[in-house]
């Protein structure tokens, strides 16, 4: 097990230097049904405009996806997913220097997105859902993000159960890291994601947030996607019931700073400008990584 802290994340054609603050990955959902912003960017022009605005707002990475993975979501056929994302990836990659990530579990979609200019494959199945994905990731030399999920989006929230949620996810991510290394994917290309909200209860999610530093000893880039998720509304509702269904931006910022204080390398968020401003002050006040 490596305990060396990564200095950069190597992508398909370039590297991202890890900074004193977490890098910000902006979420661009080209879907009608994502849990938080479904429909806002559903359409080529809306999605491109949203991605370019995030780049202007200071996103370090733009994560573009065409299939919702919210609980109980309906799977999308590959042809439809390709239709949604490939032109968007190509145009965004052409119009900004900010690296593009493709959020997909299908190798055919990932391959087309890489051909269109994407630099990263972000796979919620940990590169296990499609047998062709591991070979594609190795041959393309793309950056990869391996996420933990208990079950599938259609089943993951039915009854998620763990003995020790942190230890079990740590063990899973360590196994996946070793599988990727055996497949020829260099460690400096691998990001690991504990999968907040994917087959976890609200308490599991809070425990993971509180102990994210445990995953740093795996020696890979650590990426966390917590933005606007249900556990934030749950906590806010405990303090004030009226806040439970309120805008979760402020709660997301609180979690972002808690993760930054633990040395998390990449934050995947909807609200890029607010997150960058909060992290800038976090760093200026002497709390950088």
N, C-alpha and C positions, 0 to 999 in steps of 0.2 A: 504494500500500500504506500502510495506516494504522499508526502506531506509538503512537497515543494509548491509554493504559491505561484500560479501562472502569471506571466507578465503580459501576455497578449493572447488573442484568440485568432488562430490562423484560418482564413476563409479560402474560398476557391481561387481567387486571384490576388488577394491582399490580406493584410493582418489588421486587427483592431487592437490598439494598445489599451491595456486596462489602466484606468486612471485612479486618482485619489477619491473619486466619487464613482458610484455604479454607472455603467453605460445604460442608456435609456432605449428600449426597444418599443417603438410605436406600433399599436395594433390597428391593422386595416382589415376589417371583416367585409368581404365582398359577398354578403349573404343577406337573406331576408329574415333570418331567424336566430341570430346570435343573441346571447342572453341579455347583453347590456345595450348594444348599439345596432341590433339587427335592423336592416333596411336603410340605415342612414347612408351607407356607402355602397348600396346594392345597385350597381350600374357602373359602367366603365368610367364615365367622366367624373361621377361623384367620388369613386374610389381613388382615381388618380389625383384629383384635387385634394382629397383628404391626406393622402400620402405626401404630396408635395408640401402641404401646410405643416405637417409634422416635421418634415425635414427642415423647413424654415424655422420651426419652433425649437429645433435643437436635438431632434432624434438622432441617435447614433446608429440605429438599425431600423428598418421598416419591415414589419412582419405581415405578409399578405396571405390571406387564406380564403378559400371559397367553400368551406364546409363547416357548419356550426358543430361544435363539440360540447354544447351545453347539455345538461342532463335531459335524457329522453328525446334528444334531437333525432331527426330522420336522416339516415345516411343519404349521401348524394352520389349519383353515378359519376364515374370518371369523366365521361364526355361532358357532362354539365359543369363539373368542377374545372375542367380545362377551359371551357367557354368563359367561365367567370374570371379566371385569374391570369391566363397567359398574356393577353394583351395588356392588362394592367401592369404586370411585372415588367414587360418589355418597355412600356412607355415610361414608367417610373425610373427604371434603370437607365434609360436614355437621358432623362431630364434632371437627374440629381446624382451626385457622387455618393450619397448615403447608401451603404450596402443594403440589399434586399434579401429577406428571408422568405422562403415559401413554407407556409404552415399546411402540411398535408401528410397523410399516412399512405398515400398511393405513389408507387415508384413512377408510374407513367406521368403523373402530374408533376412530381419533383423533377423528372428528366426534362420535361418541356419548359418548366420554369427556369432551370439552370441554363438551358439553351437560350432562354430569353434574357438572361443576365442576372439571375439570382445567385447569391453567394453562400447561402445557408439553407440546410434542410432542417425544419423544426417539426418533429414527428411525435405526436402525443402517445403513440404506441411504443415508443422507445426503439424504433426501427425493427419491431417484431411483427407488425400487422401485415406487411407485404413481404413475402420471401425475397423479392427482388431489390428491396430498399437497401439492404446492407451492402450488397455488391455495387449498387449505383453510388452510394456514398463514398465507398473506397475508391472506385475508379475516377469519379469526378473530382476528388480531393476537395469537396465542399466542406465548409464548417457544418457541424451537425449538433442538434440539440436533442438529447435523450430524456424523455419525461417518464415519470412513474404514474401509472393509472391502475387502480384496482377495478377490474371488469372492463366494460365498454361504456361509451356515453349513454347507451340505452339501458344499462343495468347498474352503473357505478354508484348511484345514490340509493339503491334499494335497501341495503343493510351493510354498509362498509364496516369491517371489523378488523382490528389489529390487537396483538398483545402489547407491542411496543411500537408505536407508529414510526418514531424516528429511527429506531434500530432496524426495523424491517425494510423501510425505504432506503436507508443507507446500504443495507445488504444488497437490495435489488440494483441500485445504481452502481455499486461496485461490480456486480456480475455483468451488467450491461457494458460498463467501461471495458472490462476484460474481453468481452465478446467483440467489441469494436476494435480493440487493439489486435486481437487475433486475426481479424478480417483485414488488417492493414491500414486502419485509420489511426493516424498519429494522435497522441494524447492532446497535443496543443490545438487540435481541430475539434475537440469534444467539449460540449457544454452539457451539464447535468441539471435536471429540473425536478424537484420533489413532487411537483404536480398538485399544487394547492387547488382544492375544489374538485379533484378528479378521483372519486371513490374515497372521500373522507367526510366525516361529520364536521360540524363547526368547531367542536373541541379539538378534533384531530388537526384541523387547519391552524388553530391558534397555537397548538403545541409545536407544529412544524415551524411556524414563524418564529416562535420563541427560541428554537434550537437550531436554526439554519446553519449556524457556524459549525455544527457537527459535520456537515457535508464538505467543508473545505479541505479536510484531510484526504479526500479522494484525489486531489491534485489537478482537478479540471476546473474550467470556468463554471461558476455556479450561477444559474439563471432562475429567477422566480417570477411567476405570473400570478399576482394576487389581486389585480385591479378590479374594483367594483364587485367583488365576489360576495356570496351570501353571508359568510361569517362576519363580514364588516357590518352589514345591516343588523345581524344578530346582536353583536356587541353594542352597537349604537342604540338598539331598541331596549337593551337592559338598562341603559342610563336614562333614556327618554323614549317612551313608546312612539312618539311622533317622528322620531328620527329613523325608525327602522326602514321605512320605505323612501327616505329622503335621498337626495343626491349623495352618492358614496365617494365623491371626489376627495373630500377632506379626510374621511376615514382611510381612503387609499393612501393619501400622502403620509398619514401617521404610520401606516404599516411600511411604506417605502423607507422612511427614515429609520425605523427599527431594523429593517433589513440592511440598510446602508451601514448602520453602526456595527453590524456583525461581519461586514466584509463581503457581502453578496456582490458579485461582479456585474450582473445585468438584471435590470428590472423591466418586465414586460407590462406596459401600461396603456390605457386609453388616452390619458390626459398628459400629453408630452410637455407642453409649456409649463403647466403647474408643477410637474415633477422636476423639470430642469431647474426652475427657480428655487424650489425647496432644497434641492441637492446643492445648488450653488451657495446658498446661505449656510447649509449644513457644513460644507467644506470651508467656507470663509471663516466660520466660527471655530475652526480647529478640530472638527470631528471627522476629517477625511480618513479614508482607508489607509 
